[in-house]
Structure formats: structure tokens, C-alpha cells
Amino acid sequence: MKHLITPFIAALGIATFFVVAPARAADHLDTPTVIADPAADIGDLYAWTSADGKRLNLVMDIVGKRFSDRVQYVFHVDSGQRFGATTVGTRLLCQFDAAGIVSCWAGREDRVQGDASVAVGLPSRHGRLRVFAGQRDDPYFNNVRGTRAALSAAADAVRAGQATKDASGFHRFDEKTLQRIGTLWGQTEGGPARNFLAGWTTSALVVSVDLDLVNAGGPMLAVWGRTERRQTAPDDGPPPPGAPIDRMGRALTGNALLATIGTDEAADALKEAYNRAGPADWQDFAPEIGRNLALYDGFDGVVGNQWLAEAKDASPARYRRLAELLADDRLWVDSRQSHCELYLAVERRAAGASLPPDCGGRTPLVNVNAVFRSLLIRGTPDVADDGVTRDDRSHSTIEFPFLAAPASPTPAPASAPASTSTSTSTSSAVTTRSDIAIANLDHLIRQHGDDPAALEYSLMRLQFLADYRVLDRAAEVAQRPTVDAAGDAAASLRRVRALVTLHRFAEAERLLDAAGATPLQRAALLVATGRAGQVLSALTDEAARRPDFARLVALARAEAAVGRLDEADRHYAQALTKLDTTWPFPAASIAFARGQMWAEQGGDAARGAAFYEEALRLLPDYAAAGIHLAELELARGDESSAHARLTRVVRSGDEPEALALLGELHLRQGRTSEGHEEIARAARRYEALLARHPQAFADHAAEFYLGAGRDPRRAWSLARANLRERPTRRAYLLAIRAAEAVNLTREAAALRARMAARHLPHAA
């Protein structure tokens, strides 16, 4: 649930290098770490007093479909006698087990435990706390594409030198650019403005708590929310704070005002630090917020008319007052008031505005876009720049749980069955249970519909669950024009990602050439096509400059491709220390990559098997890990384990490699009819897949026809096609085997000579 669309480097898939992740809620342009952990990703935060003046109502929206069993969800309510000064803090904390049973604490004063998914909520033992946790319609509304296009137009003008900047940071755009920004902001792809979040479903944690549990310091309440790594609760009270993952206070502050038009790398670094900062460090971000306030001030062409701006001060101090107010990122609620309609009412009244009595805070009914952005652009809270003025559903500030029920049920996508695994990971990585993680993945896929920017989520089903129907989606994206609302570069990189997934490497490279891609942007393609040596130095420098998860994984994959297995393993292990997510997919991917490297390149079956087992502990339905481990089990004579493993993979879908292995095992065991039928099914499945996506399956199908499929001529044809697309050592060896299988000794010798001339390493 984010509000813009941002590309970032990822390292989940073997060929993954660019992810374009959807950004859809008030917490709108979040970091790779947070986006890659939907069960910990805060979309929105709401806080207001009840109509009878007795309770504080709180809502935290979470992007995922299910709450994690490895995350704790915390409302911080600080209280004091006046705005800006709080003296007492109260934590309202909730944890969930794998079945969705919630435990919530209101400090040490009250507690609730049980199933909170019914709409009336679950009351606490003393009746001072009521909790709901489940899916609801998302009350936030905005025109994502219009906002994205407007900010992109501003960024283009700045880069092109079409905007001058004074000493305060104010950007003066020319009239043509101002008109373009305004026009784009009020449209959706050239047409009327549309609510991009219509029909969006969120996981809502709703808490209604007696005011006397949270106002010990005074009637002024300051609310902010945070997700943290789960901690164990002591017998006598709530769990202690855990390592922070995401946080939010006011809508559109933390992510809209950090590197608004800066580079993705700069924005990610700032936002990662912002999400993890404690209150004592929040003011460190005020200078950066001020720089971005200066940008917003320029969107109407009038200098210094932003709310709280010092119009006559031409220094950066012009925006300091508002920057410092916003850096203290808490929703302020005057608990003495029970009328709640004016967003930022407490802050505005403290700044001298004459307003009717109002509690402030934020309710599900407030148009925060209109108020916040209008204050930042022209100093008045009355214009919806993005053209969207209301949600498509009706919500409430009175009737618990306040948010409307989802418009429709949310089943798993039809493309493949959802996981039914209930295994809990026993690996060193502390991650959300696999069935919860897969349910959240499926939820994101369904929510984003046919949005091409959401391709990466679908590709995760392909990578981990062998959902080959996703390739049809990739083919659709590969055929789309390069121009879209996110700009040429993002659309081109999406097409490249789709083409690489389909193993259409030559097309992908032509597109990268046309886009003037950098060596780093070509890295995954070069590694996949046997040219890792061309980019290894650049990847080494990049990982040394910023040794984060994605860069270390990219380096490790390249090192493995050139045969530097020990270095690759060291960098894989280092990458895991940088991985800050409870979603199990990244850690499982690394375990699989290390298993494949050691088993197939290093000749160490035992070490490879241990890593495959690690991947399966994290994700029991990880199809490729199950197949590879079954092959090692068969090689060492453990037919029982291999049979159980392959049966599980086949049961989840007609995975042809698993079918072929199972067929061969049944033939070996004398179950002839069953074995032949499974091998025939594998052949039919391969041919159906080859008919739709020939390059993607040429290598595996060639292996099949050299083995259980017993058609070496078909294997030779497929192996040559595979070699044309990706001339790696693995592809050469496959082609040599196929040539020898059809007695083409001259062709086999020529292939060996070509392979030697390319100086391909032993481990490829």
C-alpha cells in the first residue's frame, strides 16, 4: 500500500536485478526493506477521539493480507499538557501467532487475547480495550499516477536546468512547467483523475482504548506507530521493544519529504534511517525535510506562501519552522475535544490559526492529500491537487471497527494454489511463517491486478512455487510499449526484467543498448549469458561502496559464475547479515543459490543438500529446492525421502522436472505403468510450455529428452537453441552431451573448441 511507484535493485531471483515495486498509500514511497516485508509495512495510521469523549480510536493499516507471527505492532501514545511537549508515553502493543490469534497490551494496565477478526472486536479482560484485526477496505484515496507524473515533470525540469533555485532552496519553475505540473497532477494518464486505491483491501489493526489509560501526562496526545521484530513477553507484562522495521506518524511526511525528486539510492538510504530512528534522533531529518518543503513551495510559482514559511527570509531558515514541526512525526490529538474533522487542527491552532474546536488527529474520512499538499504549496488547506476528493466506499468515525468491510472476498489467485504448509522455520533466519508469507504475496498480486509495475510479485510465484502461468504475464509486459506513467526508463527496465525471465536475452540486450544502460544495469544479463567477468570489477566496487543485501548478492552471483566459489559463499553469508526483513523469500533464495553452487559447481553434495534443506525449512513449498534435494537424495539411495519430496512438488502443480524424476523412480521400483504415465505427463507438459515460451524451457527440456524423455534428437535441437541465447559453460556442456547422444562427434568437438576459446571456467 504505497503511493508512488519506485524502481530499486533487488536480489531475490537468479536473474533478478530491477524491481519496480508498487507504491500505494499515505506512507507512499517506502524503502526496499519495508516494501519487501508486507506484513510489517505500515500503509496508514489514524487516531481520533470517540464521539462520547471517553476513548481514543486507533487504526494501523498493514499492506499484507495476514499479520506476521514474527512482528509486533505498536501504537505509541505520548501525552502532555500542551502541543509539542509530552511527558508520559504509553505503548499499545499487539502480537499474533501463526493462527492469527492476537495478544494486545495497553501498557501494564489491561490485556486482550483471542480471535479479534469479528467486526464487533474483542474486548479486554477489564473492558478498557477493544481490538479488531482483519481485512477491511482501505480508506485512503489518491491519484497515484497523476502525482507520480507531476513529480516526474518537476524532476525533469530541475535536471534540464529549467528551474532556478534561490539560497533558501525555493525552486522557481517557468510558467510552462508549472502548467504541466498542475495538469498532470489533476489527471490520470491524460484522462479524468481516478482513485488508484479503489477496491484496495488492507489488513487493519483497530484499537479503541479508554482515554485514562493513555493520557497520564495530560490531554494532548501525540500518536505514532511502529512495526518491530517480535520479542518474547515476560510473565508480568508486555514484550519489550524490538528492532524497528517501519514507522509512521502523519500522512505523507516521512516518505514524501525525503529526497522527493532525488535518486532512488539517496531516497532509500534516508528512508531506511528514518524508519529506524528513535524520537531522540527525529530532528536530524529536519534539514532534509526543509529542502523538500522548498520544492513544494515552488509548485504554485509563489515564493514563501507555504504554511509556516518565513516569506522574507531568503535563507534555508525560511522552511525551518515547518520542517522541525514535521520532523516530530506524531499525530496530535486534543483529547478534550470529541469533534474530529480538521486534519492538523492541533498543529495549526498552535501556530496561530483560528479554528473551531476539533480534536485534530486523523480520521478515515479526512482528505489528507488536499490538506497537507495544499498547505505545502499555497498555505491553505482547501485544494485537492490530484483531483480525487473522496473514497469509493463509506467509512465511519463512530461505528467500530470504523473501516468498511472489503467489497469482495480475497481468495488466492487462480494461477496456482496457495500454500498449505504449516511448517515453522527452524533456520537461523527469524522469518514469518511460510503460509503467512505466501498468503501475503498472493494478496499483493491480486491487489495490483494487471499493473505492469507489480510484475515482480508474480515472478516470485514463478521462482519459488513453479507457477509457470506467470510467464504469460511476463510475456505481456515484454510486449508493452516502453512509455508509461512511470517514465521511459522504468518501463524499459520492466521489459528487460520480463525478457530475462523468458530467457529472451538477445532482445533484452537490444533494449538495454537502446536505453544506454550502465554496466551495473546489465549485470544480471551478463551473468546469465556467461559474461560475468565483464562486470565483476564494477560489482566489486559497488559492493565495497555500499555493502547492502542486493549489491552483495549480485556480486556473489557473479563470483560464482566465474568459479570463485569461496568468495561467493562469503558474500552470500555477508548479504544475509544485511537482510532486514521477516519475509522468508530472500533468505530462502540465498540458501538455494548456495546449495546449487556447492552441489553442482563445487561437487560437494553434502554441503549443497544442507543449503537446500535450509531453503525448504524457510519455504517448504520451494519447488526448485525440493527437486534439487530430491536429486541428491536419489543419488545417495534415499528413495523414500526423494519420493515424498517429489510427490509434494507434483501435488502443488504439474512441474515437469519433478514428474520426470518421480516417473524414473517408479520405474526403478517396478511401478512400470505409473512411471511411464508420469514421464508421458512430463513430456506433454514440457511441449505445452515450449509452445508458449520456447527459450525459457529449452535447457530443462533438453535435459529431459536426454534422460527420461529418451529423444536425443529433440534434445539436440533444444540444446542448440539454448546455447544461442546463453553461451555459458553449462549450455555448452549440455549441447556437447546432446551432440554425442546423436553421434555428432564432429559437432561435439567443435563445441569443445569454442568453449575453450571462450576461456569459460570449470564452474559456470
Backbone hydrogen bonds, N-H to C=O, Kabsch-Sander energy under -0.5 kcal/mol:
donor,donor_aa,acceptor,acceptor_aa,energy
2,K,24,R,-0.6
3,H,24,R,-0.7
3,H,28,H,-0.8
4,L,28,H,-2.0
6,T,21,A,-1.5
8,F,19,V,-2.5
10,A,17,F,-0.7
16,T,13,G,-0.5
19,V,8,F,-2.2
21,A,6,T,-1.7
21,A,19,V,-0.7
27,D,43,G,-1.8
28,H,26,A,-1.5
35,I,31,T,-2.9
36,A,32,P,-2.1
37,D,34,V,-1.8
40,A,37,D,-2.4
41,D,37,D,-0.5
41,D,38,P,-0.7
42,I,40,A,-0.8
43,G,61,D,-2.6
44,D,61,D,-0.6
46,Y,59,V,-2.4
47,A,362,R,-1.6
48,W,57,N,-1.8
50,S,55,R,-2.5
53,G,50,S,-1.9
56,L,209,V,-2.9
57,N,48,W,-3.3
57,N,55,R,-0.5
58,L,207,V,-3.0
59,V,46,Y,-2.0
60,M,205,L,-2.3
61,D,44,D,-2.4
62,I,203,S,-2.9
63,V,41,D,-2.1
64,G,38,P,-2.2
68,S,39,A,-0.6
71,V,68,S,-0.6
72,Q,228,E,-2.7
73,Y,94,C,-2.7
74,V,72,Q,-0.5
74,V,226,R,-2.8
75,F,92,L,-3.0
76,H,74,V,-0.6
76,H,224,W,-3.4
77,V,75,F,-0.6
77,V,90,T,-2.8
78,D,76,H,-0.5
78,D,222,A,-2.9
79,S,88,V,-3.0
80,G,220,M,-2.0
82,R,85,A,-0.8
85,A,82,R,-1.7
87,T,79,S,-2.9
88,V,79,S,-1.8
90,T,77,V,-2.2
92,L,75,F,-2.9
92,L,90,T,-0.6
93,L,91,R,-0.7
93,L,105,W,-1.9
94,C,73,Y,-2.6
95,Q,103,S,-2.4
96,F,68,S,-0.5
96,F,71,V,-0.5
97,D,101,I,-2.0
100,G,97,D,-2.0
102,V,114,G,-2.5
103,S,95,Q,-2.6
104,C,112,V,-3.0
105,W,93,L,-2.5
106,A,110,D,-2.8
107,G,91,R,-2.2
107,G,105,W,-0.9
109,E,106,A,-2.0
110,D,106,A,-0.9
112,V,104,C,-2.3
114,G,102,V,-2.3
116,A,114,G,-0.7
121,G,118,V,-1.9
122,L,131,V,-2.9
124,S,129,L,-2.4
125,R,111,R,-1.8
127,G,124,S,-0.7
130,R,208,S,-2.0
131,V,122,L,-1.8
132,F,206,V,-2.6
133,A,116,A,-2.5
134,G,204,A,-1.9
136,R,202,T,-2.7
137,D,404,A,-3.4
138,D,200,W,-2.6
144,V,142,N,-0.9
147,T,143,N,-2.3
148,R,144,V,-2.9
149,A,145,R,-2.4
150,A,146,G,-2.4
151,L,147,T,-2.5
152,S,148,R,-2.1
153,A,149,A,-2.1
154,A,150,A,-2.0
155,A,151,L,-2.5
156,D,152,S,-2.6
157,A,153,A,-2.1
158,V,154,A,-2.3
159,R,155,A,-2.6
160,A,156,D,-2.1
161,G,158,V,-1.3
162,Q,157,A,-2.9
164,T,172,R,-1.7
166,D,170,F,-1.8
169,G,166,D,-1.6
171,H,294,A,-0.9
172,R,164,T,-3.3
172,R,170,F,-0.6
173,F,171,H,-0.8
174,D,162,Q,-0.9
178,L,174,D,-2.3
179,Q,175,E,-2.3
180,R,176,K,-2.1
181,I,177,T,-2.9
182,G,178,L,-2.4
183,T,179,Q,-2.6
184,L,180,R,-2.7
185,W,181,I,-2.3
186,G,182,G,-1.3
187,Q,184,L,-1.4
188,T,191,G,-2.0
191,G,188,T,-1.7
193,A,186,G,-0.6
196,F,142,N,-2.6
196,F,194,R,-0.8
197,L,142,N,-0.5
198,A,195,N,-1.5
200,W,197,L,-2.5
202,T,136,R,-3.1
203,S,62,I,-2.3
204,A,134,G,-3.1
204,A,202,T,-0.7
205,L,60,M,-2.5
206,V,132,F,-3.0
206,V,204,A,-0.7
207,V,58,L,-2.7
208,S,130,R,-2.4
209,V,56,L,-2.3
210,D,128,R,-2.2
211,L,54,K,-2.6
213,L,210,D,-1.8
214,V,211,L,-1.9
215,N,211,L,-1.4
218,G,215,N,-1.0
220,M,80,G,-2.4
221,L,219,P,-0.7
221,L,333,V,-3.2
222,A,78,D,-3.1
223,V,221,L,-0.5
223,V,331,L,-3.0
224,W,76,H,-2.0
225,G,248,M,-3.1
226,R,74,V,-2.5
227,T,246,D,-2.5
228,E,72,Q,-2.3
229,R,243,A,-2.5
230,R,70,R,-2.2
237,G,234,P,-1.1
245,I,227,T,-3.0
246,D,227,T,-1.0
248,M,225,G,-2.2
249,G,250,R,-0.6
252,L,26,A,-0.8
253,T,250,R,-1.0
257,L,253,T,-1.8
258,L,255,N,-0.5
262,G,259,A,-0.9
267,A,263,T,-2.6
268,D,264,D,-2.9
269,A,265,E,-2.2
270,L,266,A,-2.2
271,K,267,A,-2.6
272,E,268,D,-2.6
273,A,269,A,-1.9
274,Y,270,L,-2.4
275,N,271,K,-2.8
276,R,272,E,-1.2
277,A,273,A,-0.9
277,A,274,Y,-0.8
281,D,278,G,-2.3
282,W,279,P,-1.2
284,D,281,D,-1.5
285,F,282,W,-2.0
286,A,283,Q,-1.5
289,I,285,F,-2.5
290,G,286,A,-2.7
291,R,287,P,-1.9
292,N,288,E,-1.6
293,L,289,I,-2.2
294,A,290,G,-1.9
295,L,291,R,-0.9
296,Y,292,N,-2.0
297,D,293,L,-2.4
298,G,294,A,-0.7
298,G,295,L,-1.1
299,F,296,Y,-2.0
300,D,297,D,-0.7
301,G,298,G,-1.0
303,V,301,G,-0.6
305,N,302,V,-0.8
307,W,375,L,-2.6
309,A,306,Q,-2.1
310,E,318,R,-1.9
311,A,309,A,-1.1
313,D,310,E,-1.6
314,A,312,K,-0.8
318,R,315,S,-2.5
319,Y,316,P,-1.5
320,R,317,A,-1.0
321,R,317,A,-0.6
323,A,319,Y,-2.2
324,E,320,R,-2.7
325,L,321,R,-1.7
326,L,322,L,-2.8
327,A,323,A,-2.1
328,D,324,E,-1.1
329,D,327,A,-2.0
330,R,328,D,-2.0
331,L,223,V,-3.3
332,W,330,R,-0.6
333,V,221,L,-3.3
334,D,359,C,-2.5
335,S,219,P,-2.3
335,S,333,V,-1.0
337,Q,334,D,-2.0
340,C,338,S,-0.6
343,Y,341,E,-0.7
344,L,361,G,-0.8
345,A,342,L,-1.5
348,R,344,L,-2.9
349,R,345,A,-2.5
350,A,346,V,-2.1
351,A,347,E,-1.3
352,G,349,R,-1.6
353,A,348,R,-2.6
355,L,353,A,-0.8
359,C,339,H,-2.7
361,G,332,W,-2.5
362,R,47,A,-2.8
366,V,363,T,-1.2
368,V,366,V,-1.4
371,V,367,N,-1.9
372,F,368,V,-2.7
373,R,369,N,-1.9
374,S,369,N,-0.6
374,S,370,A,-1.3
375,L,371,V,-2.1
376,L,372,F,-1.8
377,I,373,R,-1.9
378,R,374,S,-2.8
379,G,374,S,-1.1
380,T,374,S,-0.9
382,D,380,T,-0.7
383,V,370,A,-0.7
385,D,383,V,-1.1
387,G,384,A,-1.8
389,T,387,G,-0.6
395,H,393,R,-0.5
396,S,402,F,-2.9
400,F,398,I,-0.8
402,F,399,E,-2.8
403,L,401,P,-2.4
416,A,413,P,-1.0
431,T,429,A,-1.0
432,T,582,T,-3.9
434,S,423,S,-0.6
437,A,433,R,-2.3
438,I,434,S,-2.7
439,A,435,D,-1.9
440,N,436,I,-2.2
441,L,437,A,-2.1
442,D,438,I,-2.7
443,H,439,A,-1.9
444,L,440,N,-2.1
445,I,441,L,-2.2
446,R,442,D,-2.4
447,Q,443,H,-2.6
448,H,444,L,-2.1
449,G,445,I,-0.8
449,G,446,R,-0.7
451,D,448,H,-2.3
454,A,451,D,-2.0
455,L,452,P,-1.6
457,Y,454,A,-1.0
458,S,454,A,-1.0
459,L,455,L,-2.4
460,M,456,E,-1.2
461,R,457,Y,-0.9
461,R,458,S,-0.7
462,L,458,S,-1.4
463,Q,459,L,-2.7
464,F,460,M,-2.6
465,L,461,R,-1.7
466,A,462,L,-1.0
467,D,461,R,-1.4
468,Y,466,A,-1.5
470,V,467,D,-1.7
471,L,468,Y,-1.4
472,D,469,R,-1.2
473,R,469,R,-0.8
474,A,470,V,-2.2
475,A,471,L,-2.4
476,E,472,D,-1.8
477,V,473,R,-2.2
478,A,474,A,-2.5
479,Q,475,A,-1.0
479,Q,476,E,-0.6
480,R,476,E,-0.5
480,R,477,V,-1.2
484,D,482,T,-0.5
487,G,484,D,-1.9
491,A,487,G,-1.9
492,S,488,D,-2.7
493,L,489,A,-2.5
494,R,490,A,-2.0
495,R,491,A,-2.2
496,V,492,S,-2.4
497,R,493,L,-2.5
498,A,494,R,-2.3
499,L,495,R,-2.7
500,V,496,V,-2.8
501,T,497,R,-2.0
502,L,498,A,-1.8
503,H,500,V,-1.5
504,R,499,L,-2.8
505,F,503,H,-1.2
508,A,504,R,-1.9
509,E,505,F,-2.6
510,R,506,A,-1.9
511,L,507,E,-2.0
512,L,508,A,-2.2
513,D,509,E,-2.5
514,A,510,R,-2.3
515,A,511,L,-1.7
516,G,512,L,-0.5
516,G,513,D,-1.2
517,A,512,L,-2.5
522,R,518,T,-1.1
523,A,520,L,-0.9
526,L,522,R,-2.7
527,V,523,A,-2.6
528,A,524,A,-2.5
529,T,525,L,-1.4
530,G,527,V,-1.4
531,R,526,L,-3.4
534,Q,531,R,-1.5
535,V,532,A,-1.6
536,L,532,A,-1.1
539,L,535,V,-2.4
540,T,536,L,-2.3
541,D,537,S,-2.3
542,E,538,A,-2.4
543,A,539,L,-2.4
544,A,540,T,-1.9
545,R,541,D,-2.2
546,R,542,E,-2.4
548,D,546,R,-2.4
552,L,548,D,-2.3
553,V,549,F,-2.3
554,A,550,A,-2.3
555,L,551,R,-2.2
556,A,552,L,-2.5
557,R,553,V,-2.6
558,A,554,A,-1.8
559,E,555,L,-2.7
560,A,556,A,-2.6
561,A,557,R,-1.9
562,V,558,A,-1.3
563,G,560,A,-1.4
564,R,559,E,-2.6
565,L,563,G,-1.6
568,A,564,R,-2.3
569,D,565,L,-2.8
570,R,566,D,-2.2
571,H,567,E,-2.2
572,Y,568,A,-2.5
573,A,569,D,-2.4
574,Q,570,R,-2.2
575,A,571,H,-2.3
576,L,572,Y,-1.7
577,T,573,A,-1.0
577,T,574,Q,-0.5
578,K,574,Q,-0.7
578,K,575,A,-1.2
579,L,575,A,-0.5
579,L,576,L,-0.8
580,D,578,K,-0.6
588,A,584,P,-2.3
589,S,585,F,-2.4
590,I,586,P,-2.0
591,A,587,A,-2.3
592,F,588,A,-2.3
593,A,589,S,-2.4
594,R,590,I,-2.5
595,G,591,A,-2.2
596,Q,592,F,-2.9
597,M,593,A,-2.2
598,W,594,R,-2.5
599,A,595,G,-2.6
600,E,596,Q,-2.4
601,Q,596,Q,-0.7
601,Q,597,M,-1.7
602,G,597,M,-1.9
604,D,598,W,-2.9
605,A,603,G,-0.8
608,G,604,D,-2.4
609,A,605,A,-2.9
610,A,606,A,-1.9
611,F,607,R,-1.7
612,Y,608,G,-2.3
613,E,609,A,-2.6
614,E,610,A,-1.7
615,A,611,F,-2.4
616,L,612,Y,-2.1
617,R,613,E,-1.9
618,L,614,E,-1.8
619,L,615,A,-2.4
622,Y,619,L,-2.2
623,A,464,F,-2.1
623,A,621,D,-1.1
626,G,622,Y,-2.2
627,I,623,A,-2.4
628,H,624,A,-2.6
629,L,625,A,-2.4
630,A,626,G,-2.1
631,E,627,I,-2.1
632,L,628,H,-1.7
633,E,629,L,-2.4
634,L,630,A,-2.6
635,A,631,E,-2.0
636,R,632,L,-1.5
637,G,634,L,-1.3
638,D,633,E,-2.9
639,E,637,G,-1.5
642,A,638,D,-1.9
643,H,639,E,-2.7
644,A,640,S,-2.1
645,R,641,S,-2.3
646,L,642,A,-2.8
647,T,643,H,-2.4
648,R,644,A,-1.7
649,V,645,R,-1.8
650,V,646,L,-2.7
651,R,647,T,-2.3
652,S,648,R,-1.3
653,G,649,V,-0.7
653,G,650,V,-0.9
655,E,653,G,-2.5
659,L,655,E,-2.3
660,A,656,P,-2.6
661,L,657,E,-2.2
662,L,658,A,-2.6
663,G,659,L,-2.5
664,E,660,A,-2.5
665,L,661,L,-2.2
666,H,662,L,-2.3
667,L,663,G,-2.2
668,R,664,E,-2.2
669,Q,665,L,-1.6
670,G,667,L,-1.4
671,R,666,H,-2.9
672,T,670,G,-1.6
675,G,671,R,-2.6
676,H,672,T,-2.7
677,E,673,S,-2.0
678,E,674,E,-2.1
679,I,675,G,-2.2
680,A,676,H,-2.3
681,R,677,E,-2.4
682,A,678,E,-2.2
683,A,679,I,-2.2
684,R,680,A,-2.5
685,R,681,R,-2.4
686,Y,682,A,-2.7
687,E,683,A,-2.5
688,A,684,R,-2.1
689,L,685,R,-2.3
690,L,686,Y,-3.0
691,A,687,E,-1.9
692,R,688,A,-0.9
693,H,689,L,-3.2
697,F,693,H,-1.0
698,A,694,P,-0.7
698,A,695,Q,-0.6
701,A,697,F,-2.5
702,A,698,A,-1.9
703,E,699,D,-2.1
704,F,700,H,-2.2
705,Y,701,A,-2.6
706,L,702,A,-1.6
707,G,703,E,-1.0
707,G,704,F,-0.7
709,G,704,F,-3.0
710,R,704,F,-0.6
710,R,707,G,-1.3
711,D,705,Y,-2.6
715,A,711,D,-2.0
716,W,712,P,-2.6
717,S,713,R,-2.0
718,L,714,R,-2.2
719,A,715,A,-2.9
720,R,716,W,-2.0
721,A,717,S,-1.7
722,N,718,L,-2.4
723,L,719,A,-2.2
724,R,720,R,-1.9
725,E,721,A,-1.2
726,R,722,N,-2.3
728,T,726,R,-2.7
732,Y,728,T,-2.4
733,L,729,R,-2.9
734,L,730,R,-2.1
735,A,731,A,-2.2
736,I,732,Y,-2.7
737,R,733,L,-2.3
738,A,734,L,-2.2
739,A,735,A,-2.7
740,E,736,I,-2.5
741,A,737,R,-2.0
742,V,738,A,-1.0
742,V,739,A,-0.7
743,N,740,E,-1.6
744,L,739,A,-3.1
745,T,743,N,-1.1
748,A,744,L,-2.2
749,A,745,T,-2.3
750,A,746,R,-2.3
751,L,747,E,-2.2
752,R,748,A,-2.0
753,A,749,A,-2.1
754,R,750,A,-2.4
755,M,751,L,-2.3
756,A,752,R,-2.2
757,A,753,A,-2.3
758,R,754,R,-1.4
759,H,756,A,-1.4
760,L,755,M,-1.4
764,A,762,H,-0.7
